[in-house]
Amino acid sequence: MSMLTPPGMGGKYRITGDKYPRMRRSRGRSRIVLAVVASVVAVGLIGWGTLQLIDVFTGGGDRASAAGATRDCRTKASASSSASPKILPKPGQVTVNVFNATPRSGLAKQTADELKKRGFTIGDVGNATKAYDKKVKGPGLLLGAKGATDAALPVLGTQLSGAELKTDTRAKPAEVDLIIGTAFKQLTTKADADKALAALAKPSPTSATSKKHC
């Protein structure tokens, strides 16, 4: 009789061998756990889908988009307003040579005197050279160095509306020529010239900001 056989039992109840019988876990408990987990996941998915439908029908997505667009507009507006103004030379820092390219006498001196009253430094005054004499058809021609393109030339340009700007090889960016043309009548009024000079110093808005509708 095996040592595993309880006392008083024998025959067909006798346990032979030296190993215990293997016990198997119940499969019912595992199935219950899986069913509970699946139910929780399904409830969560249903709740998420319901919230999405509520946002669609109540316009929640539109409100979020509008709020985002408003923040974007404010950001662009603040970026544009923070731009620093241009640093331009003052009229006293610009030396103007005034030349008359028309048959009318006295225009060069009259124009030079008025520019001096407005604060410009006056250089040479007289008749234009043969290269420009009676060949400037517009109100006038402003001639200066390449370095004066964004400085002295536009500053002087505020004093004569419609004048043409042109560069040459001179080395002094603060010295420019005003060649009076055939269509010249008078300088821009001082009030309008001052407004144009103030507007010239202001930074221009970026194209991205100008195209944005808020």
Secondary structure, 3 states (H helix, E strand, C coil): CCCCCCCCCCHHHCCCCCCCCCCCCCHHHHHHHHHHHHHHHHHHHHHHHHHHHHHHHHCHHHHHHHHHHHHHHHHHHHHHHCCCCCCCCCHHHCEEEEEECCCCCCHHHHHHHHHHHCCCEEEEEEECCCCCCCCCCCCEEEEEEHHHCCCHHHHHHCCCCCCEEEEECCCCCCEEEEEECCCCCCCCCHHHHHHHHHHHHCCCCCHHHHHCCC
